[in-house]
Amino acid sequence: MSEHHGYSEHDVQREVTDLESKSATAARLFDIRRIIGGLFVLYGVIVMIAGFTVSDADLDKAEGVNINLWTGLGMLLLGLFFLVWLKLRPTAAPTPPPLPEDGEAGEPGRPTP
């Protein structure tokens, strides 16, 4: 009974393969390294801008160290590290199993109908 509601096992297997590839694409799109890297770069730039516009009173409070500038630079570098890591070592897409040819068994050990 390979036909069920008008769909053959080959059609179902092709649909499953398509869904698996879409799922792998979504997993690569929402890789945590991309999210963390992007947020650190964004916040690092914002904090660095605050460091460029620091007042003399703020510098006196921090004993002459421009904390916002150095923290923003560190955040920017960390964010860039995550994004470069994502670029150099992307998430590997799982290889889907080959589709069975027409007339072949869909699963090993299962008799063909």
C-alpha positions in Angstrom: 0.0 0.0 0.0 2.5 2.6 -1.2 -0.3 5.1 -2.2 -2.1 6.8 0.7 -4.5 9.6 0.0 -3.0 10.3 -3.4 0.6 10.6 -2.2 3.3 8.1 -3.0 6.2 7.3 -0.6 8.5 9.1 -3.1 6.4 12.3 -2.8 6.4 12.1 1.0 10.1 11.5 1.1 10.7 14.4 -1.2 8.6 16.7 1.0 10.5 15.5 4.1 13.8 16.3 2.4 12.6 19.8 1.4 11.5 20.5 5.0 14.8 19.2 6.3 16.7 21.6 4.0 14.5 24.5 5.0 15.0 23.7 8.7 18.8 23.6 8.2 18.7 27.0 6.5 16.6 28.4 9.4 19.1 27.0 11.9 22.0 28.7 10.1 20.1 32.0 9.9 19.4 32.0 13.6 22.8 30.8 14.7 23.5 32.1 18.2 26.9 33.4 17.1 25.2 35.8 14.6 22.8 37.1 17.3 25.5 37.6 20.0 28.0 39.0 17.5 25.5 41.5 16.1 24.3 42.7 19.5 27.9 43.1 20.8 28.9 45.1 17.7 25.8 47.3 18.0 26.2 48.0 21.7 29.9 48.4 21.3 29.4 51.1 18.8 26.9 52.9 21.0 29.1 52.7 24.1 32.1 53.9 22.0 30.1 56.9 20.9 29.3 57.6 24.5 33.1 57.4 25.2 33.8 60.0 22.5 31.4 62.4 24.0 32.6 62.1 27.6 32.7 65.1 29.9 35.6 66.2 32.1 33.5 65.5 35.2 32.9 61.9 34.0 36.7 61.4 33.4 37.4 62.7 36.9 35.0 60.2 38.4 36.8 57.4 36.6 40.2 58.7 37.6 41.1 59.7 34.1 40.2 56.5 32.4 37.6 56.7 29.6 35.7 53.6 30.6 33.0 53.9 27.9 35.6 54.1 25.2 37.5 51.0 26.4 34.4 49.0 27.2 32.9 49.9 23.8 36.1 48.9 22.0 36.1 45.6 23.9 32.5 44.9 23.1 33.1 45.8 19.4 36.1 43.4 19.2 34.1 40.6 20.9 31.2 41.0 18.5 33.6 41.0 15.5 35.2 37.9 16.9 31.8 36.1 16.9 31.0 37.2 13.4 34.4 36.2 12.0 34.0 32.8 13.8 30.6 32.4 12.1 32.1 33.2 8.7 35.1 30.9 9.1 33.3 28.0 10.7 29.7 28.1 9.4 27.1 25.6 10.7 27.3 22.5 8.6 24.1 21.5 6.9 23.1 17.9 7.5 23.2 15.8 4.4 19.8 14.3 3.6 19.6 10.6 2.9 19.3 9.8 -0.8 15.8 9.5 -2.2 14.7 5.9 -3.0 14.3 5.2 -6.6 10.8 4.2 -7.9 10.4 0.5 -7.1 13.0 0.5 -4.3 12.1 -0.1 -0.7 11.6 3.1 1.3 13.1 1.7 4.5 15.7 -1.1 4.9 14.3 -4.3 6.3 10.8 -3.4 5.2 9.2 -5.4 2.4 8.1 -3.5 -0.7 4.3 -3.6 -1.2 
